[in-house]
Amino acid sequence: MAFGRSERRRPAAVDPMTLKILVAGGFGVGKTTLVGAVSEIKPLRTEERLTEAGRPVDDLDGVEGKTTTTVMMDFGRITLNEELVLYLFGTPGQDRFWFLWDELARGALGAVVLTDTRRLADCFGAIDYFERRGLPFTVAVNCFDGAEHYPAEAVREALDLDPEVPVMLCDARRKDSARDVLIAVVRHAMKVTAQQREPALP
């Protein structure tokens, strides 16, 4: 009687978990750049050229070289590992497109608030938005060439952030730097979600 070696069954492939992350911040802060730098697919962009008609409402101080603006959203995707894929949604930065934010934020796990130290006040709207809705967020300071660099704790103090909100420095043009920001967002959001699920002590 012949005996054959039984083949080990390979575990069935499991679809990776997909999470939605917002990339928000003020006008010209680098949201489109960050999504494009890290996306493994060709990012979807909804950019239009700035026009003379928009000059009265578009503040170009500090970003005089900017010629386009996002009018709906940016979209990209990054696979962090075999088990986790992030879908990235970049929000429009101008006030007149705020009506799109509620739809973009639906179902999001967390958000990046990208900031520029030359125009720090521009990110207050995004921070207020996520704080009011209880959506976990991480602040990422985009270190532009020629801009004054400040330590993360100085930025935290200037923005009056809660101690648990992560603040980090980044270069939105670099894939590794943008990826580190997204990993920080996921970790922070999962920690906050776990804490919210913990039963309250009697």
C-alpha positions in Angstrom: 0.0 0.0 0.0 1.4 3.4 -1.0 1.1 6.4 1.2 1.3 9.9 -0.3 2.3 13.0 1.6 -0.9 15.0 2.3 -0.7 18.5 0.9 -1.0 21.3 3.3 -3.9 23.5 2.6 -2.9 27.1 2.1 -5.1 29.5 3.9 -7.6 31.2 1.6 -6.5 34.7 0.5 -8.1 37.4 2.6 -9.1 40.7 1.1 -7.1 43.5 2.7 -8.9 46.0 4.9 -9.6 49.3 3.2 -9.7 52.6 5.1 -10.6 56.1 4.0 -8.3 58.9 5.0 -8.8 62.6 4.3 -6.0 65.0 3.4 -7.1 68.5 4.4 -5.6 71.9 5.0 -5.5 75.4 3.6 -5.2 76.7 0.1 -1.8 75.8 -1.5 -0.5 73.8 1.5 0.5 70.7 -0.6 -2.5 68.4 -0.4 -2.4 67.5 -4.1 1.4 67.0 -3.9 1.1 64.6 -0.9 -1.5 62.4 -2.5 0.4 62.3 -5.8 3.7 61.5 -4.1 2.4 58.5 -2.2 -0.3 57.1 -4.5 0.5 53.8 -6.2 -2.1 54.5 -8.9 -2.3 57.6 -11.1 -4.0 60.0 -8.8 -7.3 61.6 -9.8 -7.0 65.3 -9.7 -9.7 68.0 -10.2 -7.6 71.0 -10.7 -8.5 74.2 -12.6 -6.3 77.1 -13.4 -6.6 80.2 -11.2 -8.3 83.1 -13.0 -8.5 86.8 -12.5 -12.1 86.4 -11.4 -10.9 84.4 -8.4 -8.3 86.8 -7.2 -10.6 88.7 -4.8 -11.4 85.5 -3.0 -8.1 83.5 -3.3 -5.4 84.6 -0.9 -2.1 84.0 -2.7 0.2 85.6 0.0 3.0 83.1 0.4 2.0 81.0 -2.6 2.3 83.5 -5.4 3.7 80.9 -7.8 0.5 78.7 -7.5 -1.4 78.6 -10.8 -4.0 75.8 -10.2 -6.5 74.9 -7.5 -8.4 71.8 -6.5 -12.1 72.3 -7.2 -13.5 69.0 -6.0 -11.0 66.5 -4.6 -7.8 64.5 -5.1 -7.9 60.7 -5.0 -5.2 58.2 -4.6 -4.5 54.8 -3.1 -1.6 53.2 -1.2 -1.1 49.7 0.0 0.7 49.8 3.4 0.9 46.0 3.7 -0.9 42.8 2.6 -3.7 43.5 5.1 -4.2 47.3 4.8 -5.0 49.6 1.9 -5.7 53.3 2.3 -7.9 55.4 0.0 -6.9 59.0 0.1 -9.3 61.9 -0.5 -7.7 65.3 -0.7 -10.2 68.1 0.1 -10.4 71.5 -1.7 -8.7 74.2 0.3 -10.7 77.2 -0.5 -13.7 78.3 1.6 -16.1 78.4 -1.3 -15.7 74.6 -1.7 -16.4 73.7 2.0 -19.9 72.3 1.1 -18.0 69.3 -0.4 -16.4 68.4 2.9 -19.3 66.6 4.5 -19.6 64.2 1.6 -15.8 63.6 1.5 -15.7 63.0 5.3 -18.4 60.3 5.3 -17.0 57.0 6.3 -13.4 58.3 6.9 -11.3 56.7 9.7 -9.2 59.9 10.2 -7.5 62.8 8.5 -4.3 64.6 7.9 -4.3 68.4 8.5 -1.4 69.6 6.4 0.0 73.0 7.5 2.4 75.7 6.2 4.1 77.7 8.9 4.0 80.8 6.5 0.1 80.6 6.6 -0.6 78.7 9.8 -4.0 80.3 10.4 -5.2 78.7 7.1 -5.5 75.3 8.8 -7.7 76.5 11.7 -10.9 75.8 9.7 -9.9 72.1 9.0 -8.9 71.6 12.7 -12.2 73.0 13.9 -14.1 70.9 11.4 -12.6 67.6 12.6 -12.8 68.5 16.3 -16.5 69.3 16.0 -17.1 66.0 14.3 -14.9 63.9 16.5 -12.8 62.7 13.6 -9.3 61.8 14.7 -6.6 63.8 12.9 -2.9 64.3 12.7 -1.2 67.6 12.0 1.6 67.4 9.4 3.8 70.5 8.9 4.9 70.6 5.3 8.4 72.0 5.4 8.6 74.2 2.3 11.9 75.3 0.9 12.7 78.8 2.3 10.1 78.7 5.0 10.9 79.2 8.6 11.2 75.8 10.4 9.8 75.3 13.8 9.8 72.3 16.2 6.6 70.3 16.3 5.8 71.3 19.9 6.0 75.0 18.9 3.4 74.3 16.2 1.2 72.4 18.6 1.2 75.4 21.0 0.5 77.9 18.2 -2.5 75.8 17.1 -3.7 75.2 20.7 -4.0 71.4 20.0 -5.0 68.8 22.6 -1.9 66.9 23.9 -3.0 63.6 22.2 -3.1 65.0 18.7 0.1 63.9 16.9 2.1 66.7 15.2 4.9 65.9 12.8 7.2 67.5 10.3 7.1 66.2 6.7 8.0 66.9 3.1 4.9 66.3 1.0 7.0 65.8 -2.1 8.7 62.7 -0.7 6.9 59.3 -0.8 8.6 58.0 2.4 7.7 61.2 4.3 4.1 61.2 3.1 3.8 57.5 3.9 5.0 58.1 7.5 2.3 60.8 7.9 -0.4 58.3 6.8 0.8 55.6 9.1 0.7 58.1 12.0 -2.9 59.0 11.1 -4.0 55.3 11.0 -2.3 54.5 14.3 -3.8 57.6 16.0 -7.3 57.0 14.6 -7.3 53.3 15.6 -6.1 54.2 19.2 -8.9 56.8 19.5 -11.5 54.4 18.2 -10.3 51.7 20.6 -10.5 54.1 23.5 -14.1 55.1 22.5 -15.1 51.5 22.6 -13.8 50.8 26.0 -16.6 50.5 28.6 -16.7 53.3 31.1 -15.6 52.5 34.6 -18.5 52.5 37.2 
